[in-house]
Amino acid sequence: MKGLYFQQNSPNEEITFVFQERENLPVTEKNYVKLQVKACALSRINAKLLAEMKMEKELFPVGREVAGIVLDVGSKVSFFQPDDEVVGILPLDSEDPGLCEVVRVHEHYLVHKPEKVSWAEAAGAVRDGVQAYTALHYLSPLSAGKAVLIMDGTLGTIAIQLALHRGAKVISTASSLEDKQHLERLRPPIARVVDVSHGNARVAESCLEETGGLGVDIVLDAGVRLYSEDDEPARKSQLLPHKHDILTLLGVGGHWVTTEENLQLDPPDCHCLFLKGATVAFLNDDVWNLSNVQQGKYLCILKDVMEKLSAGVFRPRLEEPIPLHEAKVSMEVVQKNQGRKKQVVQF
């Protein structure tokens, strides 16, 4: 039985992916479920976070968003029984890679998969769904009539669909013609799609124009530029908005939800936020797996994501599923942030 792992000898070194033969799994532990994996979605690995958590191993398992069939359950498992169809996200400290035929998972990381939802859709939407709920439910108060800017809409398709479902007015950005056409086809429709393929100078102006000069209530970014174009490292995409653009387009009492872990705000920036009575929140969707304090809320999110998938509210943008032997090459593409759609490995 083969599984995909990655190794990184030093923090600045590139990650390398390797297939390793695995021994047969032992008898299922008390609260654990043995799962036959049917689909596993590929997501970028945050090696820096793993290093900061002192999770030092020679080989780290790859693949966390899984959907599959329960083969066996431990003596204290109460939520599941053999042959149940389930979906979930493996914790950061999981010893088993999702990119493997059989894995062990604690029952508190899984929920039932609705019959109408395919394996690929379940695995492909679960993490984006958790991210969308964390940003637009727990970190900012999304409600009908609010103006929401979701940067790089193709990466935040589920977040856009959640905001539209709640009755919000959504503005988004697209970095290519294909992405723009995809976003314009969404129903209910987006209020405005801003094309940033030739730079992002008009994002702030477009948002202020769309909101009558009031600014947006919620911003969900996909990263920001902290410096001017001349000072910014070459590896940083120039398509990202500058932090001052975000501060300009944010309305009074607004909420800025950022994925930029190294965000630097100078005193004038903070003063601008103070005058607007605005807040900044950091989006780290792994936080649910780092602490069990709010496990009940986390399971509610997973259940709601599956219900909205089943009802057709969420429609993930997926690549054609690939077999396991192609996962290594695909993970290298995903790790370099080169994929626009979610890639899923189907078993």
Salt bridges, closest charged atoms under 4 A:
GLU29 OE2 - ARG104 NH1 3.99
GLU65 OE2 - LYS342 NZ 3.35
ASP84 OD2 - HIS112 NE2 3.21
GLU85 OE1 - LYS113 NZ 3.20
GLU95 OE1 - ARG104 NH2 3.94
ASP96 OD1 - ARG22 NH2 2.67
ASP96 OD2 - ARG104 NE 3.09
ASP128 OD1 - LYS342 NZ 3.86
ASP152 OD1 - ARG340 NH2 2.80
GLU178 OE2 - ARG317 NH2 3.35
ASP179 OD1 - ARG317 NH1 3.40
ASP179 OD2 - ARG340 NH2 2.94
GLU184 OE2 - LYS180 NZ 2.86
GLU209 OE2 - ARG192 NH2 2.96
GLU209 OE1 - ARG202 NH2 3.83
GLU210 OE2 - LYS169 NZ 3.63
GLU210 OE1 - ARG192 NE 2.88
GLU260 OE1 - LYS236 NZ 2.95
GLU261 OE2 - LYS48 NZ 3.18
ASP266 OD2 - LYS243 NZ 3.48
ASP269 OD2 - LYS243 NZ 3.30
ASP269 OD1 - HIS244 NE2 3.23
ASP285 OD2 - ARG127 NE 2.98
ASP286 OD1 - ARG64 NH1 2.99
ASP286 OD2 - ARG127 NH2 3.47
ASP304 OD2 - LYS308 NZ 3.02
GLU326 OE2 - HIS325 NE2 3.84
GLU332 OE2 - LYS328 NZ 3.56
